[in-house]
């Protein structure tokens, strides 16, 4: 809704209370929105720009100050409204605390006329009281508790509403830039701490009760101490207190500003009633370069220079810049420092200490945008890694997040499968097919379409054999084992590797491994046996005994005996003691009913040594068993 509202108008003021946004525009319109940007209602209280806007704690009353010289206060739920014409452009307005519950309906406002006026409602209507005048325009006014703070060309003043006395004046540096070009921002951190941001300087003012003595009975009831002064390297377009982030997750701080602290700051912070020290969240604005020659005839030099992109910075109480992020603002090169507003999206001017870091958020207003700002979380870090092509780290982090907080991972923009998909694409483009193949089971999972796409891609790149190395991890539900067996056997036949020869190339070795695993997965152990024998798998004998594959060995006798002989020679080279008994020969002798003697002799005829071992073992078992083969014995 926000882009539609600002197509023919531009934003000029913003306030947020109770998750309701009141947005004022240069067209004099006020839009009430929720935090998603959905418009709830709109009304037009002014004929010119809304310069400042305020809401009470309930979010029911909206007060506006406009360039048309009028201030307006109206209820969103009833017909109650008031309007006052002050004849001169108004700059700021503030409502008294608990405005909706007070019968006085008090508010204070000021503008270019230089008068700070307090309006209070009585029996006969509103009466006005001038609290201050004759020191230049009132740029901003803010009311908290019993204290009213305002700024003019000379500096900042604070007024006690209860005792009706001005309690302090905080001057503005003599070398400050023009007050109308670089606005002042007053932000009450709590009832006794005021943050003052003006141009490139931040001041922290601490208000506390004046000790009562006989000599100061006529003095204001409060005293004010400036506990810190910060000089930044940029102009400040908005400021809010912000909890100090975890320094362990941030880069080393940079000293982007100079700091002058009052010795009394340590005294204030150590008192029991002092607020917890927070950092400052600021919108930093870098003004465009000034003209070196204003009298030039060169139109390019006469053209308005573009402003830099604004940043959101976190500044610690020690003056360190803890974090900085550029803001995505439309047409930022056209806007000035006074065009931006920073608001707490959830605080509403109250105590924000109970809000968690994950819930805390802010809104930055520019003439064309409302930008919702949230603290970065682990999912943001994952997105950051993906944007920089660091897929392996991103995949590891997203898997940890999905394991620890599945709900947060589901709400994220990326999933482990999507990141893995990008990682495989990256590896394939880099030619690292082996690493890409290892990732496919994790990434593809039960998604048969993804498996199909990657299988075809590996085949197209002539790297299918590398992908087949992961076949044990392929989900059995995504393919028909029989169909895959037929395909692999066809490839093996093309490689002319279906003979009983033991030697094989790396490609045929891989194909035989695939067939062995596929037959095993399909519980066809007898058909897997020849491939295990050719591949010299040490578990062959256990496989035969476990699955009673004696009949399947009938035609694989020579392979079995040769494999067993190689194992014995290897053990001998390794110094392992052997009882000189061949496991293969013992298996053949102990299972003559399943493996006929005649068939074994037939296969071992061309290997006299193996035939001798077999017949010799038969003689030991029962001499009568070899009576028909006596002529074969050496």
N, C-alpha and C positions, 0 to 999 in steps of 0.2 A: 504493500500500500504506500510506503514512503516514497518510492520513485515516482509514483503517479501524482502524489501530493506536491512534489517539488519540480514537476515538469515545467509549470508556468509560474512558479513562485520559488522563493528561496527561504531557508530557515534562518532565524535570527536570534532565537532564545529557546532555552530548554530547561525543564526542571522535572525531576522524577521523585515520586513519593508513592509508597505502597504498590510498587510495580506498575504504576501508571505514569505515562509520560505526557507532559503538557508541552507542546511544541508551538512556539510563536513564529510567525513569518513576516517577511517584509511587506506582505500584502495586508497586514493587520488582522490575519486570521489566527485562531488558536485551534490546534488539533489535539484531541485526547487519544492516545494510542496505548496499546499494551506493549510489553517488551519484545514481542515478535514483530512489531511494526503494524499490527492490524488497527485500523481506525475505528474508534468507538463512537466519537461524535466530534463535531466541529462547530465553531461559532465565530462571528466576526465582531469583536468589540471596538476595533479601531479602523481609522482610515489610512494610517501610515504604519511604518515598521514597528513591530513589538520589540522593544529593546531589552526588557527584562520581564521575567515571569516567576511567580512564586506560588506554592501550594501549601495548605496547612497539613498537619500531621495525618489527618484522616483521608486526605486526597479528595476532599469534597469541594473546598473553596479554591478558586484560581484567581490570582491577582496579576494584573499586567500593567506595565508602564510603556508608553508609546511616544514616538516622535511627533504625533499629532497634538501633544500637550495634555493628553488625558491619561488618567489611571482608572482602572476598572477592577472591581471585585465581584465575583459571582459564584453562586453555588451550582454544582453539577447535578444535584439531586432535587433541588427545589427551584422556585422562581426568584429567590432572593438575589438581588444584584444592586450594586451601587457604582456610580460613575462620577468622576470629578474632573473638571476642566481647569487646568492650571496655566493655560495660555502659552506656555513655553515647553519646548521638547523635554520629556521626562526620560531619565536614564536608569532609574532603579526603584525597586519597591520590595518591602519585606513585611510579612504578617507577624503579629504577636504570637508567642507560643500558645498552643491550645486554642487557636482562633475560633474553631467551631463551637467550643464549649463556653466561650466568653461572651457576655452580653455587650461588652464594649466594642467588639469587632475592630480592635485597634490595628492600624498599620502605619508604616512610615515610608516616605517616598522623597525623592529628590531628582533634580535635573539640571539643565543648563542655566536656569535662573539663579542657581547657587543657594537655594533655600532647602533645608532639610525639614520636612513638615510631618508632624505626628497628627494623625486623624484618630479620634475616639468618638464612639457612638454614645449618645446620652438620650434622655427622654425626648428632647426636641430635635433629634437628629445628630449628625456628625458635627463636631467642633474641631478646628485645626489649631495646632500650636507649632510655631516655628522654633525648632531646637537649635538651628545654626544657619548662618547666612553670611554673605559678603566675602567669601574666600574662593570664589570661582565655582565652576560646575561640580555638582555631586555626581561622582562617577559610579559608585556602588554603595549599597547599604545592606547589612545583614544583621538579623536579630536572633539572639540565642539567650534563653532564660530571661534575666533582668538586664542584659547588656545589649546595647545597640552600637555597632561599629559602622563607620562610613569613611569614604575616601573622597578627597577633593584635590585641587592642584597642589596644595601645600603638604599633604600627607594624610595620615589616618587618625581618626579620633574615636574614642569609645565613651559612651554615655550610659549612666546607670538610670534605668527607667524608674526604679523604686524611690531612690533618693533624689531623682531629678537633677543630677549633677554630672558634669563632664569630668571623667576621672583621668584622662590622659590624652596626650598628643604624640604621635609617632611621626617624625618628620620624613620627608621624601628627600633623597640625596639631591644636592644642587646640580649635579651633572646628569641627571636623569633625562631620557628622551621625552618627547612630547607626550603628555598624559592622554591626549585624545587619540594618538596612534597606537600606543601600547597600553592596554587597559590594566587596571588594578583588579586583582581577584582576592576577595576576602572569604575565608573558609573557617568556620568554627569547628575545631577538632573535638572539643567538648565544651562544657560550660565555662571553663577557665583558660582555654588555650585557643588563640587566634593565629591562623596562618595568613600571612600577607605576602602576596606575590605581585610584583609590579615591575614591568619591563624585564630586566635580567637579574632581579634580586628577590630573595626570599627572606622574610623575617618571621621569627616565632615569638609571639607575645604571650606571656604567662601572667594571668590576673589572679591576685590573691588578696585576702582581707588585710586591711591596714591594722597593725597593732594599736589598741586603744590606749592613749595616754592623755594626760591633762592638757598637753600642748597641741594636740592635733584633733581636738574635738570638732573643729569647724572644717576640717579637711574632708575630701571624698572618702567614702568607706573602703575603697580599694586602691591598691597600687599595682602598677604594671611593670614587668621586667622583660626586656628583650633578651631571651635566653640564647638565641643564635641568629646569625646573619649569613646567608649564602649568596655568593656571587657566581652566577652561571655564565656559560659561554654562549648562551642563546636567550631569546626572549621567551617569556612564560605566558602561554595562552590559556592555561588552566592548571589548578593544583588541587589535590585531595590527599588526606592522610592514607597511607597504605601499609599493611603489615609487612615487616621486614622479611623478605623471602629467605629460604634456606640457603645460606652462603655455600654450603657444600655442593649444591647443584648448579652454581653459577660460576662463570669465569672470574679470574681475579679482577677486583674493582679497579676502575680508572678514575684518577683524580681530575674530573672534568670541570671543577669549580673550586673557588677559594672559599674558605670558611673563617668566619670570625665569631667566636663564642664568648659569651659573658661568663665570668667565674660563677655567677649565681646559678647557672644552668645545672651544675652538679648538685647544688643545694635543693633546687626545685625538684629534680628527678628523684632525689632520695627521700623526699617526704612521703608519708604513707598515702596521702590523698592524690599524689601526682599521677597523671595518666601513664600507661605504658608507652615507652618510646616507640614510635613507628617511623617508617620511611615516608618519603613524599613521592606521589605519582604526579608527574607534570607533563603537559603538552609543550614540547620544545618547538619554538618557531624561529627559523633563521631568516631574517629580512633580506630582501634582494640588495645587491650593491647599489650605492648611491651614485648619482651622476657626477662625473668629474667636470663636465663642461655643459652646463645647462643652456648656454647660448648657441650651441652648435646647430647647424642647418641640416645635419645628417639625420634623416628620419629614423634610421636604424638605432642611432644613439638616443633619439628622442623617445623611442618606444618604451612602454612600461616594462621594466625588467621582471622576470619571472621569480616567484618565491620558491624556496626549496621545499621538499616534501617534509611535512611535520613528523615528529617522532614522539613516542610515548616513553618516558624515561622514569626509572625508579632511582631516587636519590636517597642515600642513607643519612642519618643524623650526623655522621662523621664527615659528610661531604663527598662520599664516594658514589660514583655512578654504578649501580648494581646491575642494571639491565637497560637496554634500549631497543625499541622496535619501531620501524617505519610504519606509518599509518597508510592504509589504502584509501585515499581520499580522491574523489573525482575533481578534476580541474584545480588541484591544489596550488598550481602556479599562479592562479588568479586571486587567491585569498590572502587577507592580511591577518595580523595577530588577533584583532578583535572579532574575527569571524568564527572563531572556534569556542566551543564550550565543552567542559568535562564534568560529567555527573556520575555519582554513585548510583548504580542501577537498583540496589536493594536497601541501602541504608536509610534513605529518606530523611537524612539530617539527624537521625537518632544514633544510639550506641550500636556500632557495627562489630564490636569485639566478639560477639557470639556467632558471627557468620564464618563458616569454614572457608578455607582457601578455594575449594572446588566450587562453592556456591557464589563466591564473590565475583562481581563483574561490574563493568563500567560502560558508559556510553559517551562516545565522542561525537559532537555535532559540528558539521560544517554546513555552508549554505546549500550543498547538494546531497549530503549524506547524513545518516545516523549509523555509526559504527559501534557494534557491540564488542566489548573487549573482555576477554576472560584470561585467567592464568593458564599458562601452558601446562598440559599434563603429559603422561607417558605416551598417549596416542599421538599427541602433537609431535613428540620427539620421533616417533616412528615415521610420521609423514615427512619430517625434516630429513631423516636418513634416506628415505626413498627418493626425495627430490634431488638429493646429491649422489644418487646411484650407489649408496652403501647398502645394498640389498641383504647381504649376509647378516649384518648387524640388525637391520630392520626386522628380518625374519626371526632372529633369535629373540628380540624384544617383544614382538607381537605374540610369539608363542608363550612367553612368560606372562604377558598380560592376559591372554585367553585362559591360561591355567589359574591365575590368581583372581581375576575379576572378569568372568565371562560376559556379564551384562555390559560393562564398559567397552569391551572389545566388540560386542555386537553393535553398539551405537557408533563405533568409529567408522571413518570413511574407508578404511582398508582392512582386509582380512588376511590371515596367513596364506590362504590359497592365492589371493590376488598378488600379494608381494612375491610369493614363490614363483608364480607365473611370470612376473616381470624379471625375476632373478634368472630363471631358466632362459628366457629370451636374451637377456644380457650375456649369459655364458655361451649360448649358441652363437651369438654374433661375434664373440671373442674367440670362438673355435675351441672352447673348453667343453667338449662333448661328454667326457668322462664325469666331470662334476655335475653337469646338467642332468645326466642319466641318473645319478644317485639321488637327485632331488625329486624326480618324477613320481615315485610312489607317495611321498609326503604331500606333494602339491596336487596331484591328480585325484588321490583318494578313490572314492567310488564313482567319480565322474567319468563315465565311459566316453563321452564326447571329447573330453580333454585328452584322455589316453589315446583315442583314435587320432586326434590332431598331432600329438607329439610323435606317435609311431610313424605316421606318414612323413612328418618332417625329418625324423632321423633316417628313415629309408631314403628320402629324397637327397639327403646329404651323404648317403652311403655310410651311415654310422649306426645302422640298426643293430649290429652285433654288440656294440657298446651298451645299447639300451637293454638288450636281452640279458645282460649280466645281472640286472635287477629283477629278473622274472620271479624269483622267490618271494619278492615283496609285493608283486602285483595282486590286487584283490581278486579272489576267485570268482566273484559274482559278476565281474564286468566282461568276462569272455567265456567262450565254450572251450574247454580244455581239448576235446577231441579235434576241433577245427584247428587249433593252434598246433597240435601234434602233427597233423597232416601237413601244415604249412612248413614247419621246421624240418620234417623228414624230407619234404620236397627240396628244400635248400640243401640238405645234407646229400641227397642223391645227386644234385647238380654238382656238388663238390667231389663226387666219385669217392665217397668215404664210407660206403656201406659194406666194404669187404672186412674180413676179420683181421686185417693187418693192424699192428699195434701203433705204428707211427702215425702221426696226424699233424696237421698245420694248426696254428692258433685259431683260425676261423672255424675249422671243423671241430676243434676242441670245445669251442663255445657252443656250437650247435649241439654237440653230444651232451654237454652239461645241461642245456635247456631241455633236451628230450628226456634225460634221466630224471630231472626234477619234475617235469610235466607228468611222466608216467608214474612217478612216486605220488604226486598230488592226486592223480586219478586212480590210485591204489592198484596200478598194474605193475607190481614189483618185478614180475618175471620179465617183462619187456624192458624194464629199467636196468636189469642186471647186466646185459651185455655192454651197455654204455658205461656203467660203473667200473666194469672190468677193464675196458679200454682206457678209461680215465685214471686207472690205478687208485681207486678210492679204498682206503684202509678198512672201511666198514663193510666190505663186501661179504665177508664170512658171517658177520653178525646178521646182515640182511638176509642171507640164505637161511640161516637157522631160525631167525625170528619169524619169517614168513613162509617157511617150509618150501623153499624154492629148489628142492633137489631135482625134481623133474625138469626144471628150466635150465639146470646146469648140464644136462645130458649132452647138449651140443656145444657147450662152452668150456669143455674140459681143458683143452690146451691153453686157452687164455687164462683160466683159473690157475693152472699149475705154473705157468710162466710168471704170472703176477706174484704168486706166493714165493717163487724162487727169488725174484727181485727184492721182495721185502726182507727175506732172510739174509741176502747179501748186504743189504743196507744196514740191517741191525748188526751184522758182523763188523762192518766198517765203523760203526758207531761204538763198538766194544760192548754191545749188549749180549749177555749170555744166552745161548740157544741150546735146546735139547736135541738139535739135529733132526727133529721131526717136522715134516712139512704139514702145515695146517690143511693145505689143499688135498694132499694124499690121504690124511686121516679122514677128512670129510668124505672123500670118494670111497674109502674102504668101509667106513661105518654106515654107508647108505647104499650098499650094493643092490638092495631091492628096488630103490628108486632110480639108481644110476647103474644100469647093467654093465658087467665087466667087459663084455664084448664090445660095447660102444666106446668105452673108455680106451681099451686097447687099440681100437681102430683109429682113434684120434691121436694117440701117442706113438704110433708106429714109426713115424719119421723123426721122433725125438727119443733116441735110445736111452739117454740118461733118465729122463722122466719116466719112461716105460719101466726101466729097471726099478726105480724107487717105488712105483706102484705095485709091480708084481712082487717085489721083496716084502712090501708091507702086507700083501695078501697072504704070502707064505707064512708070515708070523701069525697072522690071524687064523688061517686054516689052509694047510698045504693042498688039500683036495680042491680048493677053489681055482688053482692055476694048472691043474693037470692037463687041460686042453690047450694051454699056451706054453708047454714045457719047451717046445722048440724055439720059442722066441727069447728065452732067457739067455743072456750072454754066457 
